[in-house]
Amino acid sequence: MGAVARYAVALWIGQRWGKIFPMGTFVVNVSGCFLIGLLMTLFSDRYVVSPQWRLLLVVGFLGAYTTFSTFEFETGALLKDSEWFFAALNVLLSVIVGFVSLKLGEITARCI
């Protein structure tokens, strides 16, 4: 289900924002970081959740939902097409905004 959600979100974003910059993959990765931060913080700090649920939701669903391999492929394709600016932008934004999203997920979980 995570892979289907990844495909649907990336396709929807790509149709609305264009495909020059891999915005669909970027949105999937950032939202996946946020959800991992949120769920792992909730599961460890707030709620007692069995390891099976943690594996199902975080490793299973979100593992299939996030698209690091696609991120790498698309960055490589940008470099192959001599789109150095967009390749660097994709790496910088994905790492920085992904990390910020992870922390926002943790903060959100602590405020719930």
C-alpha positions in Angstrom: 0.0 0.0 0.0 2.9 2.4 0.7 4.2 1.9 -2.9 0.8 2.6 -4.3 0.5 5.7 -2.2 4.0 6.8 -3.3 3.0 6.4 -7.0 -0.3 8.2 -6.5 1.2 11.2 -4.7 4.2 11.5 -7.1 1.9 11.3 -10.1 -0.5 13.8 -8.7 2.2 16.3 -7.8 4.0 15.7 -11.2 0.8 16.5 -13.1 0.2 19.7 -11.2 3.8 21.0 -10.9 5.5 19.7 -14.0 8.4 17.3 -14.2 11.4 19.5 -14.7 12.2 19.2 -11.0 11.3 15.9 -9.4 8.8 17.5 -7.1 6.7 14.4 -6.6 9.6 12.4 -5.2 10.6 15.3 -3.1 7.1 15.7 -1.6 7.0 11.9 -0.9 10.4 11.9 0.8 9.6 14.9 2.9 6.2 13.7 4.0 7.6 10.3 4.7 10.3 11.8 6.9 7.5 13.8 8.8 5.4 10.6 9.2 8.4 8.6 10.4 9.3 11.3 13.0 5.6 11.5 14.1 4.9 7.8 14.4 8.2 6.7 16.0 7.9 9.5 18.6 4.3 8.6 19.3 5.2 4.9 19.5 8.1 5.4 21.8 7.1 8.4 23.9 3.3 8.4 24.1 1.7 5.2 23.3 2.6 1.6 24.0 2.6 0.0 20.5 3.5 -3.6 19.8 6.6 -4.1 17.7 4.5 -5.7 15.0 2.5 -2.5 14.5 5.7 -0.5 14.4 7.2 -2.8 11.8 4.0 -2.8 9.7 3.5 1.0 9.7 7.1 2.4 9.8 9.1 -0.3 8.0 6.4 -1.7 5.8 4.1 1.1 4.7 6.6 4.1 5.1 9.5 2.0 3.8 7.5 1.3 0.6 6.2 4.9 0.5 9.5 6.8 0.7 11.5 6.8 -2.4 15.2 7.2 -1.7 16.2 5.0 -4.7 13.9 7.0 -7.0 15.5 10.2 -5.5 18.9 8.8 -6.4 17.9 7.8 -9.9 16.2 11.2 -10.7 19.2 13.1 -9.3 21.5 11.0 -11.5 19.2 11.7 -14.5 19.4 15.4 -13.9 23.2 15.2 -13.8 23.2 13.1 -17.0 21.2 15.9 -18.6 23.7 18.5 -17.3 21.0 19.9 -15.0 23.6 20.6 -12.3 21.6 23.2 -10.5 18.4 21.1 -10.2 20.5 18.1 -9.2 22.1 20.1 -6.4 18.8 21.6 -5.4 17.2 18.2 -5.2 19.9 16.9 -2.9 20.0 20.0 -0.7 16.3 20.4 -0.4 15.6 16.7 0.2 18.2 16.4 2.9 17.5 19.7 4.7 13.7 19.8 4.4 13.5 16.1 5.0 15.4 16.5 8.3 13.3 19.5 9.3 10.2 17.4 8.5 11.4 14.6 10.7 11.9 17.0 13.6 8.5 18.6 13.0 6.9 15.2 13.1 8.6 14.5 16.5 7.5 17.9 17.8 3.9 17.4 16.6 3.8 14.0 18.3 4.9 15.5 21.6 2.2 18.2 21.3 -0.7 15.7 20.6 
